[in-house]
Amino acid sequence: MILSGDGMAARASSVGFFVLFPGFMIYHTLVVLGAMPAFLGGLFGVVSVLMFGIYVVVLPSQRHVMFSATRGFALLVMAFFAYVLCWSVASYGLQGGSALRAAMIQSLETVVLWAVLFVMGYRVPLDSPALARAFWSAFLLVAGYLLFFVATTGELMFFARQFVESDGDGDSVSTYQGYARSALVLLVFLIAVSRGALARATLILLGAFVMFVLGARSELYGFLALVTLLLLVWAGTSAKYLLTLLAVLALGVLVVANQFEAMSGTRQLQVFDLSGTSSWTARQHLGDRALAQILANPWLGQFGGHISATGSTGGYAHSMLSSWVNYGLLGFALYVGMTVVAFIGSAHRLVLRGDSRAWWVFAFSINFVCLLLIVLAKPVFWPLPALGWGAFANALACTRRATEGEIPASDGSRGHDLESGLEPQGQQEAVDESQGRDDHESGTPDFRPSPP
């Protein structure tokens, strides 16, 4: 069978989407258990480069459809990528120095991740039963392993890197950020493509457990905020979801009340009193420094200012302010503006117009979490917002196709058409030491090779 460029993009996106998110957790856990070597390094960067090469080959023939079907949104995203590339290269070319060279490389790596996740979000076939089954299998495998881990160790946080750092191989294994990012996307995808209230309630309850045990506070509370909002939206239109909301809340309160003593000392609940945590103090300091750099040069920012000030590519502000520092006011406006537009556009379809098809649920969910986290906790180098931009572009394109009759408008789980051929205490210290040391908030230095 000969696939078209669109079909090849869909098939590659399916495989890449699985490998980068649920596959990421499985790969790193197998490395931790000694079942396989870290032959792909941190995996995320290596696979992203491969996907970038595939997309460069197959997408030129699709660019006209992409730009027209998304009402210019995809063109705006591509313009932003070009702006960041030009800004980064020009800043280094005009000023030079090792700090700006490191900042340019960090920005170029980020653009590659953005581009891959944007196209993947645009072209991943949400209508593929095979992909849904693969994600469900991975979710049950991950949840089952974490239940086993908690039951056998008594620990309420799974921090994979602690098991290998003593052997000097810690850089090849993800920290909690990479695991939590992957789990978050896995859960959002399954919530979007699942149709029944019972299936979604199961995802929410087991998903909350998974996110809690993985220990990344921002992803955990972003997920809880998302599912609360979704249940409130769905409860207004369905008695089943109203009952689901009440049952989930009741069960959640019951679990927290029964296990509060064991949970009270965990990192995850420190969010209720952050004043004494070293990571929060460090983030406040980085945020204050970024604000001072912005005030000193509000129009242009200070490209690479986080590296010049700290000597580290991980010394950025953990918020959207990092985009202003590195790419100026225009870069900040484009970066935040695209996420806001994607969230408002998908919220309009899902909430106001009651369009509960999978592509709008996915776009709304991923953009809500991304907008919340770039305001509160994540830097511009966190690549996940690009997946949200792609998901919004996909929803726009699918809605247009449904309007034109290419996709059955009544099928809430359909994505693009089927042209692709796919079926319709020591632990706490280790965590604190890893704060801010990963270039792209991924839990691994994405573009670094495996250690020898």
C-alpha positions in Angstrom: 0.0 0.0 0.0 1.3 3.4 -1.0 0.5 6.1 1.6 0.0 9.8 0.7 2.0 12.5 2.5 -1.0 13.0 4.7 -1.3 9.3 5.5 2.4 9.1 6.2 2.1 12.1 8.6 -0.8 10.5 10.4 0.9 7.1 10.8 4.2 8.7 11.9 2.3 10.9 14.4 0.5 7.9 15.9 3.8 6.1 16.5 5.6 9.2 17.7 2.8 10.2 20.0 2.8 6.9 21.7 6.6 6.7 22.0 7.0 10.2 23.3 4.4 10.0 26.0 3.4 6.5 27.4 6.4 5.0 25.7 8.7 7.5 27.5 7.5 6.2 30.9 7.8 2.5 29.9 11.3 3.1 28.5 12.7 4.8 31.5 11.2 2.4 33.9 12.7 -0.5 32.0 16.1 1.2 32.2 15.7 1.7 36.0 14.8 -2.0 36.4 17.9 -3.0 34.4 15.8 -4.7 31.8 17.4 -2.6 29.0 20.2 -0.1 28.5 19.5 3.6 27.9 20.3 3.1 24.2 18.2 6.1 23.2 19.6 8.4 25.9 16.7 10.4 27.4 14.5 9.2 24.4 12.5 12.4 24.1 15.1 14.4 22.2 16.3 11.5 20.0 12.8 10.6 18.9 11.9 14.2 18.4 14.8 14.7 16.0 13.7 11.6 14.0 10.1 12.9 13.9 11.4 16.3 12.8 13.2 14.7 9.8 10.0 12.7 8.9 7.8 15.8 9.0 10.3 17.9 6.9 9.9 15.3 4.2 6.2 14.6 4.3 4.6 17.9 5.2 5.6 20.4 2.4 2.8 18.9 0.3 0.3 19.5 3.1 1.2 23.0 4.1 -1.4 24.8 1.9 -4.2 22.6 3.4 -2.8 23.1 6.9 -2.7 26.9 6.6 -6.1 27.3 5.0 -8.0 24.7 7.1 -6.8 26.3 10.4 -7.8 29.9 9.4 -4.3 31.1 9.5 -3.5 29.8 13.0 -0.9 27.3 11.8 0.7 30.1 9.8 0.9 32.2 12.9 2.6 29.4 14.8 5.1 28.9 12.0 5.8 32.6 12.0 6.5 32.4 15.8 9.0 29.6 15.2 10.7 31.6 12.5 10.8 34.7 14.8 12.4 32.7 17.7 15.0 31.2 15.3 15.9 34.6 13.8 16.0 36.3 17.2 18.2 33.7 18.7 20.7 33.5 15.9 20.8 37.3 15.5 21.3 37.8 19.3 24.3 35.5 19.3 25.7 36.8 16.1 25.6 40.4 17.3 26.9 39.9 20.8 28.7 36.6 20.9 30.0 34.9 24.0 29.6 31.5 25.6 26.5 32.4 27.5 24.6 33.5 24.4 25.9 30.6 22.4 24.4 28.2 25.1 21.2 30.3 25.0 21.0 30.0 21.2 21.5 26.3 21.3 18.8 25.9 23.9 16.4 28.0 21.8 17.1 26.0 18.7 16.5 22.7 20.5 13.2 24.2 21.9 12.1 25.1 18.4 12.7 21.6 17.2 10.6 20.2 20.1 7.9 22.8 19.5 7.7 22.1 15.7 7.5 18.3 16.3 4.8 18.6 19.0 2.8 21.1 17.0 2.7 18.9 13.9 2.0 15.9 16.0 -0.9 17.6 17.7 -2.2 18.7 14.4 -2.0 15.3 12.7 -2.4 12.6 15.4 -5.5 10.5 14.5 -7.8 10.8 17.5 -10.2 8.4 15.7 -7.8 5.5 15.7 -9.1 2.6 17.9 -5.6 1.0 17.7 -4.0 4.1 19.2 -6.7 4.3 21.9 -6.1 0.6 22.8 -2.4 1.2 23.0 -2.8 4.2 25.3 -5.2 2.3 27.5 -2.8 -0.7 27.8 0.0 1.7 28.7 -2.1 3.5 31.3 -3.2 0.3 33.0 0.4 -1.0 33.0 1.7 2.2 34.5 -1.1 2.5 37.1 -0.6 -1.2 38.0 3.1 -0.8 38.5 2.7 2.2 40.7 0.1 0.5 42.8 2.5 -2.4 43.2 5.4 0.0 44.0 3.3 1.8 46.7 2.0 -1.4 48.2 5.5 -3.1 48.4 7.6 -0.1 49.5 5.2 2.1 51.5 6.5 5.1 49.5 4.1 7.7 48.2 6.4 9.0 45.5 8.1 7.2 42.7 11.3 8.9 41.8 13.1 6.8 39.3 16.4 8.6 39.2 17.2 7.8 42.9 17.6 4.1 41.9 20.5 4.7 39.6 22.2 7.9 40.6 24.5 6.1 43.0 25.8 4.2 40.0 26.6 7.3 38.0 23.9 6.7 35.4 21.4 9.2 36.7 21.5 11.5 33.7 20.1 8.6 31.5 16.9 8.3 33.6 14.1 10.8 33.8 13.3 12.8 36.9 9.7 13.3 38.0 9.1 16.1 35.5 9.4 13.8 32.5 7.3 11.1 34.0 4.6 13.6 35.0 4.5 15.3 31.5 4.0 12.0 29.8 1.3 10.8 32.3 -0.5 14.1 31.9 -0.7 13.8 28.1 -1.6 10.2 28.4 -4.5 11.0 30.7 -5.7 14.0 28.6 -5.8 11.9 25.5 -7.7 9.1 27.0 -10.3 11.4 28.6 -10.8 13.1 25.2 -11.3 9.9 23.2 -13.3 8.0 25.9 -17.1 8.4 25.7 -18.6 6.9 28.8 -18.9 8.5 32.2 -17.7 5.3 33.9 -14.5 5.1 31.8 -13.8 8.8 32.4 -14.4 8.4 36.2 -12.0 5.5 36.2 -9.4 7.6 34.4 -9.8 10.5 36.8 -9.5 8.4 40.0 -6.6 6.2 38.8 -5.1 9.2 37.1 -5.1 11.3 40.2 -3.3 8.4 42.0 -0.7 8.2 39.2 -0.1 11.9 39.2 0.2 12.0 43.0 2.7 9.2 43.1 4.8 10.7 40.3 5.2 13.8 42.5 5.3 16.7 40.2 3.1 19.3 41.9 2.4 21.5 38.9 1.2 18.6 36.7 -0.8 17.1 39.6 -2.7 20.2 40.4 -3.1 21.1 36.8 -4.7 17.7 36.2 -7.0 18.1 39.2 -8.1 21.5 38.1 -8.7 20.2 34.6 -10.9 17.3 35.6 -12.8 19.4 38.0 -13.6 21.9 35.2 -14.5 19.2 32.7 -16.9 17.5 35.2 -18.5 20.8 35.9 -19.0 21.4 32.2 -20.4 17.9 31.6 -22.5 17.9 34.7 -24.5 20.8 33.3 -25.5 18.7 30.3 -25.8 15.2 31.7 -27.2 13.7 34.9 -24.6 10.9 34.6 -21.8 13.3 34.8 -23.4 15.1 37.7 -23.5 11.8 39.6 -19.9 11.1 38.4 -18.7 14.5 39.8 -20.3 13.9 43.1 -19.0 10.3 43.3 -15.4 11.4 42.4 -15.5 14.2 44.9 -16.9 11.9 47.7 -14.3 9.2 47.0 -11.5 11.7 46.8 -12.4 13.3 50.2 -12.7 9.8 51.7 -9.3 8.7 50.5 -7.6 12.0 51.7 -9.3 11.8 55.1 -8.3 8.2 55.6 -4.7 8.7 54.4 -4.1 12.2 55.5 -1.5 11.4 58.2 0.6 9.4 55.7 0.2 12.0 53.0 0.8 15.1 55.1 4.5 14.9 55.0 4.8 14.4 51.3 6.2 16.8 48.7 2.9 16.9 46.9 1.1 18.5 49.9 3.8 21.1 50.5 1.9 23.2 48.0 -0.3 24.3 51.0 2.7 25.7 52.7 5.5 26.5 50.3 7.3 29.2 52.4 9.7 26.6 53.9 10.6 24.7 50.7 13.9 25.3 49.0 12.5 24.8 45.5 9.9 27.5 46.0 12.4 29.9 47.5 14.7 29.3 44.5 11.9 29.8 42.0 10.8 33.1 43.6 14.4 34.3 43.4 14.6 33.3 39.7 11.3 35.1 39.0 12.4 38.3 40.7 15.6 38.3 38.6 13.6 37.8 35.4 11.3 40.7 36.3 14.3 42.9 37.0 15.7 42.0 33.6 12.4 42.8 31.9 12.1 46.2 33.6 15.6 47.0 32.6 14.8 46.4 28.9 11.0 46.0 28.5 11.0 45.9 24.7 13.8 43.6 23.9 14.3 41.7 27.1 17.7 40.1 27.7 18.3 37.1 25.5 20.1 34.4 27.5 19.8 36.5 30.6 19.1 33.4 32.7 22.4 31.9 31.7 24.4 35.1 32.1 23.0 35.5 35.6 23.3 31.9 36.8 25.7 30.2 34.5 23.2 27.5 33.9 20.6 26.8 31.1 18.2 25.8 34.0 18.4 29.2 35.7 15.2 30.5 34.0 12.1 31.9 35.6 9.5 29.2 36.0 6.7 31.1 34.3 5.8 32.8 31.0 8.1 35.7 32.1 11.0 33.6 30.7 9.6 34.2 27.2 9.8 37.9 27.7 13.4 37.8 29.0 14.6 35.7 26.0 12.5 36.9 23.1 11.3 40.4 24.0 7.8 41.8 24.3 6.8 40.6 20.8 7.9 37.0 21.6 6.1 37.1 24.9 2.9 38.3 23.2 3.0 35.7 20.5 3.8 32.8 22.9 1.2 33.7 25.5 -1.3 34.9 22.9 -1.3 31.7 20.9 -2.0 29.7 24.0 -4.8 32.1 25.0 -6.4 32.0 21.6 -6.2 28.2 21.5 -7.8 27.9 24.9 -10.5 30.5 24.3 -11.3 29.1 20.9 -11.6 25.5 22.2 -13.6 26.7 25.3 -16.0 28.5 23.0 -16.7 25.3 21.1 -16.8 22.9 24.1 -18.5 25.0 26.7 -20.7 27.5 24.9 -21.6 25.5 21.8 -21.6 22.1 23.5 -19.3 20.5 20.9 -18.0 17.4 22.8 -16.2 15.7 19.9 -12.8 14.3 20.8 -10.8 16.9 19.0 -12.4 19.8 20.9 -12.1 18.0 24.3 -8.4 17.3 23.6 -7.7 20.9 22.5 -9.5 22.4 25.4 -7.9 20.1 27.9 -4.3 20.4 26.8 -4.5 24.2 26.3 -6.2 24.8 29.7 -3.4 22.9 31.5 -0.7 24.6 29.5 -2.1 28.1 30.0 -2.4 27.5 33.7 1.1 26.1 34.1 2.9 28.7 32.0 1.3 31.4 34.2 2.3 29.6 37.4 5.1 27.2 37.0 6.6 26.4 33.6 9.2 28.2 31.5 9.1 29.0 27.8 11.4 26.0 27.2 8.7 23.6 28.4 7.6 22.3 25.0 4.0 21.1 25.8 2.2 24.3 24.7 3.1 23.5 21.1 1.1 20.2 21.4 -1.9 22.4 22.5 -1.4 24.7 19.5 -1.4 21.6 17.2 -4.5 20.2 18.9 -6.4 23.4 18.3 -5.3 23.5 14.7 -6.4 19.9 14.3 -9.8 20.8 15.9 -10.3 23.7 13.5 -9.4 21.5 10.5 -11.6 18.6 11.6 -14.5 20.9 12.2 -14.1 22.4 8.7 -14.0 18.9 7.2 -17.1 17.8 9.2 -18.9 20.9 7.9 -18.0 20.0 4.3 -19.2 16.4 4.9 -15.8 14.7 4.8 -16.1 13.5 8.4 -19.5 12.4 9.9 -20.4 15.3 12.1 -22.3 13.1 14.5 -19.3 11.0 15.4 -17.8 12.5 18.5 -14.6 10.5 18.4 -13.6 11.1 14.8 -10.4 13.1 14.0 -9.0 13.4 10.5 -10.4 11.0 7.9 -9.1 7.4 7.7 -6.7 8.1 4.8 -3.9 7.0 7.0 -5.0 3.4 6.9 -5.1 3.1 10.7 -8.0 1.4 12.5 -11.0 3.7 13.2 13.6 11.6 53.0 16.5 10.4 50.8 13.9 10.5 48.1 13.0 14.1 48.9 16.6 15.2 48.7 17.1 13.6 45.4 14.1 15.4 44.1 15.2 18.8 45.4 18.7 18.3 43.8 17.1 17.8 40.4 15.2 21.1 40.4 16.0 23.3 37.5 18.8 21.2 36.0 17.0 20.0 32.9 17.0 22.3 29.9 13.5 21.7 28.7 11.6 20.8 32.0 11.5 17.3 30.5 13.1 15.4 33.3 16.1 14.6 31.0 18.5 16.7 29.0 16.6 15.9 25.9 19.3 16.4 23.3 22.2 14.9 25.2 23.5 11.4 24.2 23.5 8.4 26.4 26.4 8.3 28.9 29.2 5.9 27.8 
